[in-house]
Amino acid sequence: MSLVRKFSSVGGATMASRVLGFVREAMIAAFLGAGPVADAFYAAFRFPNLFRRLFAEGAFNSAFIPLFGSELETGGRAAARDFAEKIMAVLLLTLLLLSVLAIIFMPYLVGTIIAPKFAEDPEKFELTVFLARIMFPYLAAMSVVAMLSGILNAFRKYFLAAMAPVLLNVIFILVLVTGGFLESRGSELAVAMAWGVVVSGVVQVGLLVYAVRREGFGLSIRMPRVSPAVRRLLILALPTAVANGITQINLLVGQIIASAQEGAIAIMNYADRLAQLPLGIIGISIGVVLLPELSRALAAKDQKEANHLQNRSMEVGLGISIPAAVGLFMIPLPLVALVFERGAFDRETSIVTAQVLSAFAIGIPSFVLIKILHPSFYARQDMRTPMWFSGINAILNIILSLLLFPLYGVVGLAIATSAAGWLNAILLATSLHLGRHFRVSGVTLRNLLLVLLANLAMAGLIYLADLWLGRMLVDGSLLVRVFLVGGVIAASAAFYGGVVVATGAIPRSQLKAVFRRR
């Protein structure tokens, strides 16, 4: 299977998850708007997500996949199963202890870390604590999902692992539909959504247990023991945990600052949902596929193949993320109004959310680059370099957030996030280049320059369309806006695609090969 085909397999599943995520967020926006209940829910939900990204998707998988792949290559399935079972035993014990402690001390955690400003509103504070206690076990489920996904990815089975997050959105939507039918609102609906999160975690674990067993790789539960394999994983995972910890501190600092402005946490979440679409579809897809592929190439000492993988990933990643960023930057209000503006979500909230979205859009290509560049370090078992760069990223983000929030409110936080993302991407690329681990080929450089020119032309087209259609993009009836916004997106995509194909930025032979495979 070609690299692009693998990206499209994961990207297709991620697209389904993101589209359903839009439906989910639109329904939450309609029911809760950007009020105190929405703030409490998103603040509580971010806490288990913080640890999920720190332990599951970040440090754990970055260290686990290369080690598991090495065991699989050198010792076969028996050695890989033994390694996985030892890791699983320690992982489950750690998650159990962490969950118990977090649930016990949740009032302290909310008051000091999650949203300190909520203490000024006792009802909002208590709701956040209650919701966070319900949802924290989601971390345990997602950590197991991350490990099982890593096993599947090592076997080059990407689709089901990528489909697992779809279940969260499906269950969320079912809860919201049921809540709407029963006329549930406010805190009652937030509690139902919190239980939906937990149920989705259990269902996702069940799906991946089935997928792993289907590969003939069932795992048994053992007594936890700190074996040499576990120690090696911890040695590799610790720098990545620190790096991810710094990144999550970034997010928490932003949330703490945002908690001073009513509705700011919810607004950032709504804008981030739109910005995450291109990042999720292409950035995460490339990161998921590239790490095991690079690990194999480097284990075989095939530097030429490793460089090819990274160059192709960069072409695909930037070729899709830059036009997506341009579109989100240039017509944010029509998009936000179309997706979210109904019920409790009014025009004033749409305007602020659109401003935040524009600021996030500037950083989208940098976040995709980070997803492309990180696997090159992790596949070489170099976890320290990304850790130091994440620290620099965090310092810049925090400084800019503190400087910009008093001037621009929640928009300033989004600007800080994007600026810090670009600094991180530049540092990662420079380090790989100086270490002779990655060279941008002449072909890739030429193609990226053509992509930039195509985006400039597309930006002109979007500007003219926005100028011509005017207020109809935001004030027309729903059907009119769906038709017009969809038409602008389709026309811009077709124009951009035509330009990159005509200039050779995307060779026709590659397109023909993709369609033949499909």
ZAVODO-78370 format. One record per residue (C-alpha): residue in three letters; x, y, z. Coordinates in steps of 0.05 Angstrom, whole numbers. Layout:
# residues N
+--------+--------+--------+--------+
| residu |     xx |     yy |     zz |
+--------+--------+--------+--------+
|    ala |      X |      Y |      Z |
...
+--------+--------+--------+--------+
***
This chain:
# residues 518
+--------+--------+--------+--------+
| residu |     xx |     yy |     zz |
+--------+--------+--------+--------+
|    met |      0 |      0 |      0 |
|    ser |     29 |     68 |    -20 |
|    leu |     44 |    123 |     31 |
|    val |    -11 |    168 |      4 |
|    arg |    -61 |    110 |      6 |
|    lys |    -44 |     98 |     79 |
|    phe |    -52 |    172 |     94 |
|    ser |   -120 |    172 |     59 |
|    ser |   -142 |    110 |     98 |
|    val |   -129 |    143 |    165 |
|    gly |   -152 |    210 |    139 |
|    gly |   -218 |    182 |    116 |
|    ala |   -233 |    154 |    185 |
|    thr |   -210 |    219 |    217 |
|    met |   -254 |    259 |    168 |
|    ala |   -314 |    219 |    192 |
|    ser |   -296 |    234 |    264 |
|    arg |   -286 |    308 |    250 |
|    val |   -351 |    315 |    211 |
|    leu |   -390 |    282 |    268 |
|    gly |   -351 |    326 |    315 |
|    phe |   -379 |    387 |    279 |
|    val |   -449 |    359 |    287 |
|    arg |   -435 |    347 |    361 |
|    glu |   -407 |    417 |    373 |
|    ala |   -463 |    450 |    334 |
|    met |   -514 |    414 |    378 |
|    ile |   -477 |    432 |    442 |
|    ala |   -473 |    504 |    418 |
|    ala |   -548 |    505 |    404 |
|    phe |   -565 |    475 |    472 |
|    leu |   -513 |    509 |    517 |
|    gly |   -484 |    568 |    476 |
|    ala |   -422 |    597 |    508 |
|    gly |   -451 |    604 |    578 |
|    pro |   -428 |    579 |    647 |
|    val |   -451 |    507 |    636 |
|    ala |   -413 |    501 |    570 |
|    asp |   -352 |    531 |    604 |
|    ala |   -357 |    480 |    661 |
|    phe |   -366 |    421 |    614 |
|    tyr |   -308 |    439 |    568 |
|    ala |   -262 |    455 |    627 |
|    ala |   -278 |    388 |    659 |
|    phe |   -271 |    350 |    594 |
|    arg |   -204 |    381 |    579 |
|    phe |   -174 |    352 |    644 |
|    pro |   -177 |    278 |    626 |
|    asn |   -159 |    299 |    555 |
|    leu |    -97 |    332 |    582 |
|    phe |    -73 |    267 |    614 |
|    arg |    -95 |    228 |    553 |
|    arg |    -50 |    269 |    508 |
|    leu |      5 |    269 |    559 |
|    phe |      7 |    194 |    573 |
|    ala |    -32 |    158 |    519 |
|    glu |    -24 |    194 |    452 |
|    gly |     41 |    229 |    470 |
|    ala |     95 |    198 |    513 |
|    phe |     69 |    127 |    514 |
|    asn |     57 |    115 |    440 |
|    ser |    119 |    153 |    418 |
|    ala |    162 |    105 |    459 |
|    phe |    119 |     43 |    452 |
|    ile |    113 |     38 |    376 |
|    pro |    188 |     37 |    361 |
|    leu |    202 |    -13 |    417 |
|    phe |    143 |    -57 |    399 |
|    gly |    163 |    -55 |    325 |
|    ser |    235 |    -75 |    344 |
|    glu |    210 |   -134 |    385 |
|    leu |    165 |   -155 |    327 |
|    glu |    222 |   -151 |    277 |
|    thr |    275 |   -186 |    319 |
|    gly |    236 |   -235 |    363 |
|    gly |    171 |   -246 |    324 |
|    arg |    101 |   -245 |    352 |
|    ala |    118 |   -284 |    415 |
|    ala |    169 |   -233 |    438 |
|    ala |    124 |   -175 |    418 |
|    arg |     65 |   -205 |    457 |
|    asp |    108 |   -215 |    519 |
|    phe |    132 |   -143 |    515 |
|    ala |     61 |   -116 |    505 |
|    glu |     33 |   -156 |    563 |
|    lys |     87 |   -131 |    610 |
|    ile |     73 |    -59 |    590 |
|    met |     -3 |    -69 |    595 |
|    ala |      2 |    -94 |    667 |
|    val |     41 |    -34 |    691 |
|    leu |     -2 |     14 |    650 |
|    leu |    -67 |    -11 |    680 |
|    leu |    -41 |     -6 |    752 |
|    thr |    -15 |     65 |    740 |
|    leu |    -80 |     87 |    710 |
|    leu |   -121 |     58 |    767 |
|    leu |    -80 |     94 |    820 |
|    leu |    -80 |    160 |    781 |
|    ser |   -156 |    157 |    771 |
|    val |   -170 |    144 |    844 |
|    leu |   -125 |    201 |    867 |
|    ala |   -153 |    250 |    815 |
|    ile |   -225 |    235 |    834 |
|    ile |   -210 |    245 |    909 |
|    phe |   -173 |    310 |    900 |
|    met |   -214 |    338 |    842 |
|    pro |   -239 |    401 |    881 |
|    tyr |   -167 |    420 |    894 |
|    leu |   -147 |    406 |    821 |
|    val |   -205 |    449 |    794 |
|    gly |   -189 |    505 |    842 |
|    thr |   -115 |    507 |    827 |
|    ile |   -104 |    478 |    757 |
|    ile |   -166 |    468 |    714 |
|    ala |   -203 |    535 |    723 |
|    pro |   -184 |    574 |    786 |
|    lys |   -228 |    633 |    767 |
|    phe |   -290 |    588 |    772 |
|    ala |   -282 |    592 |    848 |
|    glu |   -316 |    660 |    844 |
|    asp |   -380 |    624 |    821 |
|    pro |   -393 |    567 |    870 |
|    glu |   -447 |    534 |    827 |
|    lys |   -402 |    534 |    765 |
|    phe |   -344 |    508 |    807 |
|    glu |   -384 |    450 |    837 |
|    leu |   -411 |    430 |    769 |
|    thr |   -340 |    429 |    740 |
|    val |   -316 |    384 |    797 |
|    phe |   -375 |    337 |    789 |
|    leu |   -366 |    331 |    713 |
|    ala |   -291 |    321 |    718 |
|    arg |   -300 |    265 |    768 |
|    ile |   -348 |    229 |    722 |
|    met |   -304 |    236 |    661 |
|    phe |   -235 |    223 |    689 |
|    pro |   -238 |    147 |    679 |
|    tyr |   -242 |    163 |    605 |
|    leu |   -166 |    172 |    611 |
|    ala |   -157 |     99 |    629 |
|    ala |   -198 |     76 |    570 |
|    met |   -161 |    121 |    522 |
|    ser |    -93 |     98 |    547 |
|    val |   -112 |     26 |    532 |
|    val |   -139 |     48 |    465 |
|    ala |    -73 |     83 |    449 |
|    met |    -33 |     20 |    465 |
|    leu |    -78 |    -25 |    423 |
|    ser |    -76 |     26 |    367 |
|    gly |      0 |     24 |    370 |
|    ile |     -1 |    -52 |    363 |
|    leu |    -48 |    -47 |    303 |
|    asn |     -5 |      7 |    270 |
|    ala |     57 |    -36 |    279 |
|    phe |     20 |    -90 |    239 |
|    arg |      4 |    -36 |    187 |
|    lys |    -70 |    -38 |    205 |
|    tyr |    -90 |     35 |    210 |
|    phe |   -164 |     40 |    195 |
|    leu |   -200 |     12 |    256 |
|    ala |   -152 |     48 |    303 |
|    ala |   -169 |    113 |    267 |
|    met |   -244 |     97 |    269 |
|    ala |   -246 |     89 |    345 |
|    pro |   -255 |    165 |    359 |
|    val |   -316 |    164 |    314 |
|    leu |   -352 |    126 |    369 |
|    leu |   -343 |    183 |    418 |
|    asn |   -380 |    230 |    371 |
|    val |   -434 |    180 |    354 |
|    ile |   -449 |    168 |    428 |
|    phe |   -446 |    243 |    442 |
|    ile |   -497 |    257 |    387 |
|    leu |   -543 |    202 |    412 |
|    val |   -540 |    233 |    482 |
|    leu |   -555 |    302 |    454 |
|    val |   -612 |    277 |    411 |
|    thr |   -642 |    241 |    471 |
|    gly |   -632 |    303 |    514 |
|    gly |   -667 |    345 |    462 |
|    phe |   -725 |    297 |    458 |
|    leu |   -731 |    297 |    534 |
|    glu |   -722 |    372 |    535 |
|    ser |   -661 |    367 |    580 |
|    arg |   -621 |    431 |    586 |
|    gly |   -565 |    463 |    628 |
|    ser |   -529 |    421 |    680 |
|    glu |   -575 |    361 |    670 |
|    leu |   -553 |    355 |    597 |
|    ala |   -479 |    367 |    616 |
|    val |   -482 |    308 |    665 |
|    ala |   -513 |    264 |    611 |
|    met |   -457 |    284 |    563 |
|    ala |   -404 |    268 |    616 |
|    trp |   -432 |    197 |    624 |
|    gly |   -433 |    191 |    548 |
|    val |   -358 |    205 |    547 |
|    val |   -345 |    148 |    595 |
|    val |   -389 |    100 |    556 |
|    ser |   -354 |    118 |    492 |
|    gly |   -287 |    101 |    524 |
|    val |   -311 |     31 |    542 |
|    val |   -339 |     20 |    471 |
|    gln |   -274 |     43 |    439 |
|    val |   -234 |     -6 |    481 |
|    gly |   -281 |    -61 |    461 |
|    leu |   -273 |    -45 |    387 |
|    leu |   -197 |    -47 |    390 |
|    val |   -195 |   -109 |    432 |
|    tyr |   -235 |   -142 |    377 |
|    ala |   -189 |   -114 |    323 |
|    val |   -126 |   -138 |    358 |
|    arg |   -155 |   -207 |    370 |
|    arg |   -175 |   -210 |    297 |
|    glu |   -101 |   -202 |    281 |
|    gly |    -88 |   -264 |    324 |
|    phe |    -54 |   -221 |    378 |
|    gly |    -97 |   -228 |    440 |
|    leu |    -65 |   -202 |    505 |
|    ser |    -70 |   -232 |    575 |
|    ile |    -70 |   -193 |    640 |
|    arg |     -8 |   -204 |    683 |
|    met |     15 |   -182 |    751 |
|    pro |     51 |   -116 |    742 |
|    arg |    127 |   -118 |    747 |
|    val |    181 |    -67 |    730 |
|    ser |    219 |   -111 |    680 |
|    pro |    277 |    -87 |    636 |
|    ala |    227 |    -76 |    580 |
|    val |    185 |    -31 |    624 |
|    arg |    246 |      7 |    647 |
|    arg |    268 |     18 |    575 |
|    leu |    199 |     45 |    558 |
|    leu |    201 |     92 |    617 |
|    ile |    270 |    117 |    598 |
|    leu |    246 |    134 |    528 |
|    ala |    177 |    159 |    550 |
|    leu |    200 |    206 |    605 |
|    pro |    229 |    261 |    560 |
|    thr |    167 |    256 |    515 |
|    ala |    122 |    260 |    577 |
|    val |    159 |    323 |    599 |
|    ala |    152 |    352 |    528 |
|    asn |     78 |    335 |    526 |
|    gly |     71 |    359 |    597 |
|    ile |     99 |    427 |    577 |
|    thr |     50 |    429 |    518 |
|    gln |     -8 |    413 |    564 |
|    ile |     15 |    465 |    613 |
|    asn |     10 |    513 |    554 |
|    leu |    -63 |    493 |    545 |
|    leu |    -77 |    497 |    619 |
|    val |    -46 |    566 |    625 |
|    gly |    -90 |    588 |    567 |
|    gln |   -151 |    558 |    601 |
|    ile |   -134 |    591 |    667 |
|    ile |   -127 |    659 |    633 |
|    ala |   -189 |    648 |    592 |
|    ser |   -230 |    630 |    654 |
|    ala |   -228 |    704 |    672 |
|    gln |   -272 |    720 |    612 |
|    glu |   -343 |    693 |    611 |
|    gly |   -353 |    642 |    555 |
|    ala |   -280 |    646 |    532 |
|    ile |   -265 |    572 |    544 |
|    ala |   -325 |    550 |    504 |
|    ile |   -309 |    599 |    448 |
|    met |   -238 |    573 |    442 |
|    asn |   -265 |    502 |    439 |
|    tyr |   -314 |    519 |    383 |
|    ala |   -261 |    555 |    342 |
|    asp |   -211 |    499 |    355 |
|    arg |   -261 |    448 |    330 |
|    leu |   -261 |    481 |    261 |
|    ala |   -186 |    491 |    261 |
|    gln |   -174 |    418 |    280 |
|    leu |   -208 |    393 |    217 |
|    pro |   -147 |    399 |    171 |
|    leu |   -100 |    383 |    228 |
|    gly |   -138 |    320 |    245 |
|    ile |   -148 |    296 |    174 |
|    ile |    -78 |    306 |    149 |
|    gly |    -31 |    323 |    207 |
|    ile |    -52 |    267 |    254 |
|    ser |    -60 |    218 |    196 |
|    ile |     11 |    230 |    174 |
|    gly |     38 |    225 |    245 |
|    val |      2 |    159 |    256 |
|    val |     28 |    128 |    192 |
|    leu |     97 |    160 |    189 |
|    leu |    125 |    136 |    257 |
|    pro |    120 |     60 |    244 |
|    glu |    142 |     70 |    171 |
|    leu |    203 |    111 |    191 |
|    ser |    220 |     62 |    247 |
|    arg |    223 |      6 |    196 |
|    ala |    266 |     46 |    147 |
|    leu |    315 |     67 |    201 |
|    ala |    319 |     -3 |    230 |
|    ala |    339 |    -26 |    161 |
|    lys |    390 |     32 |    157 |
|    asp |    355 |     58 |     95 |
|    gln |    366 |    133 |    101 |
|    lys |    345 |    144 |     29 |
|    glu |    276 |    114 |     42 |
|    ala |    270 |    153 |    108 |
|    asn |    285 |    219 |     71 |
|    his |    235 |    201 |     17 |
|    leu |    180 |    187 |     68 |
|    gln |    191 |    254 |    102 |
|    asn |    193 |    293 |     36 |
|    arg |    129 |    261 |     11 |
|    ser |     96 |    272 |     78 |
|    met |    115 |    346 |     76 |
|    glu |     87 |    355 |      6 |
|    val |     21 |    322 |     23 |
|    gly |     15 |    355 |     91 |
|    leu |     29 |    427 |     69 |
|    gly |     -6 |    417 |      2 |
|    ile |    -72 |    406 |     40 |
|    ser |    -62 |    446 |    105 |
|    ile |    -41 |    512 |     73 |
|    pro |   -104 |    520 |     30 |
|    ala |   -147 |    498 |     89 |
|    ala |   -114 |    552 |    132 |
|    val |   -124 |    604 |     78 |
|    gly |   -198 |    588 |     73 |
|    leu |   -209 |    589 |    149 |
|    phe |   -171 |    655 |    155 |
|    met |   -209 |    691 |     99 |
|    ile |   -282 |    671 |    111 |
|    pro |   -285 |    652 |    185 |
|    leu |   -351 |    685 |    202 |
|    pro |   -393 |    651 |    147 |
|    leu |   -365 |    584 |    170 |
|    val |   -376 |    596 |    244 |
|    ala |   -447 |    623 |    232 |
|    leu |   -465 |    564 |    188 |
|    val |   -440 |    511 |    235 |
|    phe |   -456 |    540 |    304 |
|    glu |   -503 |    600 |    301 |
|    arg |   -570 |    576 |    326 |
|    gly |   -606 |    570 |    392 |
|    ala |   -564 |    598 |    449 |
|    phe |   -506 |    613 |    402 |
|    asp |   -518 |    685 |    378 |
|    arg |   -485 |    732 |    327 |
|    glu |   -441 |    765 |    379 |
|    thr |   -412 |    698 |    399 |
|    ser |   -402 |    681 |    325 |
|    ile |   -361 |    744 |    313 |
|    val |   -313 |    730 |    371 |
|    thr |   -308 |    656 |    352 |
|    ala |   -292 |    676 |    280 |
|    gln |   -236 |    722 |    304 |
|    val |   -207 |    666 |    345 |
|    leu |   -212 |    619 |    286 |
|    ser |   -174 |    667 |    241 |
|    ala |   -118 |    670 |    292 |
|    phe |   -116 |    594 |    299 |
|    ala |   -115 |    587 |    223 |
|    ile |    -48 |    622 |    218 |
|    gly |    -16 |    565 |    258 |
|    ile |    -49 |    506 |    223 |
|    pro |      9 |    491 |    175 |
|    ser |     59 |    495 |    233 |
|    phe |     20 |    443 |    273 |
|    val |     18 |    397 |    212 |
|    leu |     94 |    406 |    204 |
|    ile |    104 |    387 |    277 |
|    lys |     64 |    323 |    266 |
|    ile |    108 |    308 |    206 |
|    leu |    175 |    324 |    240 |
|    his |    164 |    292 |    308 |
|    pro |    165 |    220 |    282 |
|    ser |    235 |    230 |    254 |
|    phe |    260 |    242 |    325 |
|    tyr |    218 |    187 |    357 |
|    ala |    237 |    135 |    306 |
|    arg |    310 |    148 |    323 |
|    gln |    291 |    143 |    397 |
|    asp |    312 |    216 |    407 |
|    met |    259 |    240 |    456 |
|    arg |    300 |    296 |    487 |
|    thr |    305 |    345 |    429 |
|    pro |    229 |    353 |    420 |
|    met |    225 |    361 |    496 |
|    trp |    272 |    421 |    497 |
|    phe |    236 |    453 |    438 |
|    ser |    169 |    443 |    472 |
|    gly |    196 |    480 |    532 |
|    ile |    216 |    539 |    488 |
|    asn |    148 |    535 |    455 |
|    ala |    113 |    538 |    523 |
|    ile |    153 |    597 |    548 |
|    leu |    136 |    638 |    485 |
|    asn |     63 |    617 |    489 |
|    ile |     56 |    637 |    561 |
|    ile |     92 |    704 |    553 |
|    leu |     50 |    722 |    492 |
|    ser |    -15 |    699 |    525 |
|    leu |     -2 |    743 |    585 |
|    leu |     16 |    802 |    541 |
|    leu |    -39 |    795 |    489 |
|    phe |    -99 |    774 |    532 |
|    pro |   -108 |    843 |    565 |
|    leu |   -105 |    875 |    496 |
|    tyr |   -145 |    826 |    452 |
|    gly |   -181 |    780 |    501 |
|    val |   -190 |    708 |    479 |
|    val |   -165 |    724 |    409 |
|    gly |    -97 |    741 |    439 |
|    leu |    -92 |    669 |    466 |
|    ala |   -103 |    641 |    397 |
|    ile |    -49 |    687 |    367 |
|    ala |      0 |    664 |    421 |
|    thr |    -15 |    591 |    405 |
|    ser |     -2 |    600 |    330 |
|    ala |     62 |    640 |    341 |
|    ala |     90 |    587 |    388 |
|    gly |     71 |    532 |    339 |
|    trp |    112 |    564 |    284 |
|    leu |    172 |    572 |    329 |
|    asn |    168 |    498 |    348 |
|    ala |    163 |    476 |    276 |
|    ile |    223 |    519 |    255 |
|    leu |    266 |    491 |    312 |
|    leu |    248 |    419 |    295 |
|    ala |    263 |    428 |    221 |
|    thr |    329 |    464 |    235 |
|    ser |    352 |    410 |    283 |
|    leu |    338 |    354 |    233 |
|    his |    373 |    392 |    178 |
|    leu |    435 |    407 |    219 |
|    gly |    437 |    335 |    243 |
|    arg |    434 |    311 |    170 |
|    his |    372 |    270 |    187 |
|    phe |    328 |    305 |    136 |
|    arg |    340 |    344 |     73 |
|    val |    285 |    378 |     34 |
|    ser |    294 |    352 |    -37 |
|    gly |    296 |    399 |    -97 |
|    val |    231 |    369 |   -123 |
|    thr |    196 |    380 |    -56 |
|    leu |    221 |    451 |    -51 |
|    arg |    197 |    466 |   -122 |
|    asn |    129 |    435 |   -109 |
|    leu |    120 |    474 |    -44 |
|    leu |    135 |    539 |    -79 |
|    leu |     83 |    523 |   -131 |
|    val |     34 |    507 |    -75 |
|    leu |     46 |    575 |    -44 |
|    leu |     33 |    610 |   -111 |
|    ala |    -31 |    569 |   -121 |
|    asn |    -54 |    591 |    -52 |
|    leu |    -42 |    664 |    -67 |
|    ala |    -85 |    658 |   -129 |
|    met |   -139 |    620 |    -89 |
|    ala |   -138 |    674 |    -35 |
|    gly |   -153 |    726 |    -89 |
|    leu |   -212 |    684 |   -113 |
|    ile |   -241 |    677 |    -42 |
|    tyr |   -233 |    752 |    -31 |
|    leu |   -272 |    768 |    -94 |
|    ala |   -326 |    718 |    -76 |
|    asp |   -333 |    747 |     -6 |
|    leu |   -336 |    817 |    -35 |
|    trp |   -389 |    798 |    -87 |
|    leu |   -434 |    756 |    -41 |
|    gly |   -428 |    803 |     18 |
|    arg |   -478 |    794 |     75 |
|    met |   -514 |    736 |     41 |
|    leu |   -458 |    691 |     66 |
|    val |   -478 |    705 |    138 |
|    asp |   -548 |    733 |    137 |
|    gly |   -583 |    692 |     84 |
|    ser |   -630 |    634 |    101 |
|    leu |   -598 |    569 |    122 |
|    leu |   -607 |    536 |     54 |
|    val |   -579 |    597 |     18 |
|    arg |   -518 |    599 |     64 |
|    val |   -506 |    524 |     57 |
|    phe |   -507 |    533 |    -19 |
|    leu |   -464 |    596 |    -21 |
|    val |   -412 |    576 |     31 |
|    gly |   -408 |    506 |      1 |
|    gly |   -402 |    536 |    -68 |
|    val |   -345 |    582 |    -47 |
|    ile |   -308 |    524 |    -15 |
|    ala |   -319 |    478 |    -75 |
|    ala |   -300 |    531 |   -126 |
|    ser |   -237 |    549 |    -87 |
|    ala |   -217 |    476 |    -79 |
|    ala |   -228 |    463 |   -153 |
|    phe |   -189 |    525 |   -172 |
|    tyr |   -131 |    507 |   -126 |
|    gly |   -131 |    435 |   -149 |
|    gly |   -130 |    457 |   -222 |
|    val |    -71 |    504 |   -210 |
|    val |    -28 |    454 |   -173 |
|    val |    -41 |    400 |   -225 |
|    ala |    -29 |    449 |   -283 |
|    thr |     37 |    473 |   -253 |
|    gly |     60 |    403 |   -236 |
|    ala |     61 |    413 |   -160 |
|    ile |     20 |    349 |   -159 |
|    pro |     43 |    305 |   -216 |
|    arg |    -14 |    276 |   -259 |
|    ser |     18 |    207 |   -254 |
|    gln |      7 |    207 |   -178 |
|    leu |    -66 |    227 |   -185 |
|    lys |    -78 |    172 |   -236 |
|    ala |    -44 |    121 |   -191 |
|    val |    -88 |    142 |   -132 |
|    phe |   -152 |    136 |   -172 |
|    arg |   -131 |     69 |   -202 |
|    arg |   -119 |     42 |   -131 |
|    arg |   -186 |     68 |   -109 |
+--------+--------+--------+--------+
***
